[in-house]
Amino acid sequence: MPSKARGFTLLELMVVLVIVAFATAGVSLAMRDSSATQLEREGLRLTAMLESARAQSRTSGLPVMWRSLPQGFEFIGLPTQGSTGSGPRPWLNAETQAQVLQPPGAQTLVLGPEPLIAAQRVILVQGDRRITVGTDGLAPFAVLAGSP
């Protein structure tokens, strides 16, 4: 009896290659640059907190200001009760720094109580990475595309 040929079929090899490709893709997506992710998280957190403070300012009729500090930021004028009470807040990453870009020369952002506020921008920096958070005054705060 002739011996049967041994080896893998083309279909078996292709299945193995597809499994390896999916595993490689999964690992590369899971190993995303953590500093970029941290900065994005800081930007999203800041936009949510700015919008929350803006809503509280409009509801209470009191002006609320945001100010950057060396290790974080604070809201001035918020009531002490509630989840976003006043007091300094640290950044999620100690390397994060913030600077008000717009209005030029301003040290704080004024968040209300008027429904229409001036256009405002803040740049967040972590090392060599930068992201801009801002509003045109009518739209909600957001992480802006084309950050410097």
N, C-alpha and C positions, 0 to 999 in steps of 0.2 A: 504494500500500500504506500502510495506516495505520501510524504509528510505534508501536513497542512501548513500553509504559509502563516507565519506569525507576524504580528505588528498591529498598528492602529489603523483604523479606517480614516478616511478624510473627514467624515462627519464627526468622529470622536475627537480628532485634533481641532476642528473648528469650534466645537463646544467648549473645549478646554481654553482655547484662545479667547472666546467671548467671556468666559468666567474671569479670566485674568484681566481682561480689559475693564470689566465692571468693577473689579476689586481695586484696580489702579485708579479709576475715576473716583471711586468713593473715598479712597485715602487722600487723593489730591484735593478734593473739596473739603474734607475734614481738617486738613492742615492749612487752612486759609491764614493769611498774615494776621496775627493776633493784634498787632498795634493798629492796623486799619480797622479791625472790628471794634476795638476799644474806643477809638475816636468816633466811629459811627454811633456807638452806643451812647457816648457822651453827648453827641449832637442831638440824638433823638430824645434823650432824657431832658436836655435843656429846652428843646422846643415844647415838650409836654409841660414842663414846669412854668415856662413863660406864658403859655396859653392858659394854664390854670390860674396863674396870678392875674393875668389880664381879665379873665372872667370874674374873679373875685373882686377886682377893682371896679369893674362895671356894675356888679351887683351891689356892692357896698357904697358906691359913689365916692370912694376915697382914692386918691392917687397912690399908685404903687410903683416903686422903682427897683430895678435890678442893678446890682453892682458886683464887679469882679473883685475878688480878694486874692492874696498870694497863694493860698491853698484851697480856694473854692470860690463861692459866691454867696450873696445874700439878697433877700428881698426886703425892702424898706417900705413900711406902711401896711403890710398885711396884718390882719387880726391874728392874735396868738393862738386861737383855737383852730382846729381843723388839721388836715393832713399836711398842708403846706404852710404851717405856722412860721413865724419869723425866726430869724437866727441864721448864723452862718452854716452853709452846707459844704462838705468837702466834695471834690471831684472824685469820680470812681477810680481814676488813675492819678497818682500824686504828681506825675509829670505834666498834666494838663494845665495849660495857661489860656486865658481869654483876654481879648482886647476888643473894645467897642470901635467899630470902623465907621458906622454911620448912626447918628449925625456926627460929622467930623469934629474932633476935639472933645466930644462928650465922654464922661467917665461913667455915666449911668444910662440905662434905658428907662424911659417913662412908659408905663404900660396902661395908663388909663386915668380917669374913668370914662373918657369919651370913647365912643365906638370907633372913631377914626383917629388913628395916632400917626405920628410922623414915621416915614420909612426908617427902619433900623436894621443894623447888621452887627453881628459879633463874630469874630474869628476865633476858633479853637485851635490850639497848636499842641502837638505832642511830638517832640523831637523835630524831624523834618516833614512831618505830615500836618496838613492844614485842612480845615473844613469850615464853611461859613454857614451860620444860622441867621435867618433874617425874615423880615416882612416888608411889604410895600406900604403898610399902614392899615390896609383894609383886610387883606388876606391873613390867615393864621400864620404864625411863625413856622418855618420849615427849614430843613437842611437844603441849601440852595445848590443847584447843579452848577458845575463849572467853578467850584471853589478855588480860590487862588492857591 
